[in-house]
Amino acid sequence: LDVIGVPYTGSGALGSALAMDKDVSKHLFRQAGIPTAPWLMAPVTADEVRSTLGWPVVVKPSKQGSTVGLTVVQRPDQILDAVALAARYDDEVLVETFVPGRELTVGILHGQALAVGEIIPQHEVFDYECKYTPGMAREIFPAVITPEVATECGRLGVAAHRALKLGGYSRVDFRLTPGGELVCLEANTLPGLTRTSLMPQSAAGVGS
């Protein structure tokens, strides 16, 4: 679109590519001081996962969306099948520590954080079915969290947006651990903009 001069919304090619590659994103998050779960890139052995990450872990394609090809692996004997599934969707597979806790998300618009929301899925993770099946997830905007957590989530969301060189708008997802730590999961460069999508709800939460 840049080459042929067609206007579009959201981030440019560089930011879009950086955010799509979860391995690259996590390296940039670390450099910017944004907490993210420890990870390895496949191929990996069960012993490597145990000693470096521990169980459970999340196995997913490094460059995919909508949790396609994602598996939460609880036991060593499940790791190879999970990697094989993810490899059907991408040539790189990421294995990261599973972070328990509440799922939070914050919209970023013109470099400013919008309202922080909480997603409560019916499944262990906010997977494809929960995202696109009515009634499979509750979405609460603004999230019922302390002002301090909301402020920090917004700050980290803006930092993630900038670290990936995103433009216009994005939505950044986090886990809030039982101990109160925010862990960045990923940034979405083209979040949905329908009436029931998360980004418009985040904007409505601050009156935008």
C-alpha positions in Angstrom: 0.0 0.0 0.0 2.9 2.4 0.7 4.5 1.6 -2.7 1.3 2.2 -4.7 0.2 5.2 -2.6 -3.0 3.8 -1.1 -3.9 5.4 2.3 -4.7 3.1 5.2 -5.2 3.3 9.0 -3.1 2.0 11.8 0.7 1.2 11.8 3.1 1.3 8.9 4.9 -1.7 7.5 7.8 -1.7 10.0 5.6 -1.5 13.1 3.2 -4.1 11.7 6.0 -6.5 11.0 7.6 -6.0 14.4 4.4 -6.6 16.3 3.5 -9.7 14.2 6.7 -11.4 15.1 6.2 -12.4 18.7 9.9 -13.3 19.2 11.1 -9.9 18.0 8.3 -8.1 20.0 9.4 -9.8 23.2 13.1 -8.8 22.6 12.0 -5.2 22.1 9.7 -5.3 25.2 12.6 -6.5 27.3 14.9 -3.7 26.0 12.2 -1.2 26.8 11.8 -2.5 30.4 8.3 -4.0 29.7 7.7 -7.2 31.6 7.1 -10.2 29.3 7.1 -13.9 30.0 10.4 -15.9 29.5 10.5 -17.8 26.3 12.3 -20.2 24.0 12.1 -20.7 20.3 11.6 -24.2 18.9 13.1 -26.7 18.4 13.2 -27.4 22.2 13.3 -30.5 24.3 11.2 -31.2 27.3 14.3 -31.0 29.5 15.1 -27.5 28.1 11.6 -26.3 28.8 11.6 -27.7 32.3 15.0 -26.2 33.3 14.4 -22.8 31.6 10.7 -22.1 31.8 9.0 -24.7 33.9 5.5 -26.1 33.4 3.0 -25.2 32.2 4.0 -23.4 29.0 2.2 -21.8 26.1 3.2 -23.0 22.6 2.1 -20.9 19.6 3.2 -19.8 16.2 5.5 -16.8 16.4 3.7 -14.9 13.6 0.0 -15.6 13.8 -3.0 -14.1 15.4 -6.4 -15.0 17.1 -4.6 -17.7 19.1 -4.6 -20.0 16.0 -2.3 -23.0 16.7 -1.9 -22.2 20.4 -1.7 -24.9 23.1 -1.3 -24.7 26.8 1.1 -27.6 27.6 0.9 -29.0 31.1 3.2 -32.1 30.8 6.5 -32.9 29.1 4.9 -35.6 26.9 2.7 -33.0 25.3 5.4 -30.6 24.1 6.3 -32.2 20.7 2.6 -32.5 19.6 2.1 -28.8 20.6 5.1 -27.7 18.6 4.0 -29.7 15.6 0.5 -28.1 15.7 2.0 -24.6 15.9 4.4 -25.4 13.1 1.4 -26.0 10.7 0.8 -22.3 10.9 4.2 -20.7 10.9 7.9 -21.6 10.2 8.8 -20.4 13.8 7.3 -21.6 17.0 7.5 -19.8 20.3 7.3 -21.6 23.7 6.8 -19.3 26.7 6.0 -19.6 30.4 2.3 -19.7 31.1 1.3 -16.7 33.2 -1.7 -17.2 35.4 -3.9 -14.3 36.3 -6.5 -11.9 35.0 -6.5 -10.9 31.3 -6.3 -7.1 30.8 -6.3 -5.0 27.7 -5.8 -1.4 26.9 -6.3 0.6 23.7 -3.7 3.1 22.6 -4.8 6.1 20.5 -2.4 8.7 19.2 0.1 7.7 21.8 -2.3 7.9 24.7 -3.8 5.1 26.8 -7.6 4.6 26.8 -9.6 2.7 29.4 -8.2 -0.6 30.7 -10.6 -3.5 30.3 -10.7 -7.1 31.6 -11.6 -10.1 29.6 -13.0 -13.1 31.4 -13.1 -16.1 29.0 -14.9 -19.4 29.5 -11.7 -21.2 28.7 -8.3 -21.2 30.4 -7.0 -18.7 27.8 -8.8 -16.2 25.6 -8.7 -18.6 22.6 -10.3 -18.5 19.1 -13.6 -19.9 20.3 -13.9 -17.4 23.2 -12.9 -14.5 20.9 -15.5 -15.2 18.2 -18.3 -17.0 19.8 -21.0 -14.9 21.5 -21.3 -15.6 25.2 -17.9 -17.3 25.5 -16.2 -14.3 27.2 -17.2 -11.3 29.4 -15.6 -8.0 28.7 -15.6 -5.4 31.4 -14.7 -1.7 30.7 -13.3 -0.2 32.7 -11.8 -3.1 34.6 -12.4 -3.4 38.3 -8.8 -2.8 39.3 -7.0 -0.3 41.5 -6.2 3.1 40.0 -2.5 2.3 40.4 -2.8 -0.9 38.3 -4.8 1.0 35.7 -2.2 3.7 35.5 0.7 1.3 35.2 -1.2 -0.8 32.6 -1.7 2.3 30.5 1.9 3.4 30.9 3.2 0.0 29.8 0.7 -0.1 26.9 2.0 3.2 25.6 5.6 1.9 26.1 4.9 -1.2 24.1 3.2 0.8 21.4 6.3 3.0 21.1 8.8 0.1 21.4 7.3 -1.5 18.4 7.1 1.8 16.4 3.4 1.6 16.1 1.3 4.4 14.8 -2.3 5.7 15.0 -3.9 3.1 17.3 -3.2 -0.3 18.8 -4.4 -2.6 21.6 -2.0 -4.1 24.1 -2.8 -7.2 26.1 -1.5 -8.1 29.6 -1.9 -10.7 32.4 -2.2 -9.4 35.9 -0.7 -12.1 38.1 -2.1 -13.0 41.5 0.9 -11.1 43.0 -0.1 -7.9 41.2 2.5 -8.0 38.4 1.6 -6.9 34.9 3.1 -9.1 32.2 2.7 -7.9 28.5 1.4 -10.6 26.2 1.4 -8.8 22.8 0.3 -5.8 20.9 -2.4 -5.9 18.3 -1.8 -3.5 15.4 -5.2 -3.7 13.8 -7.7 -4.4 16.6 -11.3 -5.0 15.7 -13.4 -1.9 15.3 -17.0 -3.3 15.4 -19.5 -2.1 18.0 -18.6 -5.1 20.2 -14.9 -5.1 19.7 -12.4 -4.4 22.5 -10.9 -1.2 21.1 -14.1 0.8 20.8 -15.1 -0.3 24.3 -11.7 0.9 25.6 -12.3 4.2 23.9 -15.9 4.5 25.2 -14.5 3.9 28.7 -12.8 7.3 28.6 -15.7 9.0 26.7 -14.0 8.9 23.2 
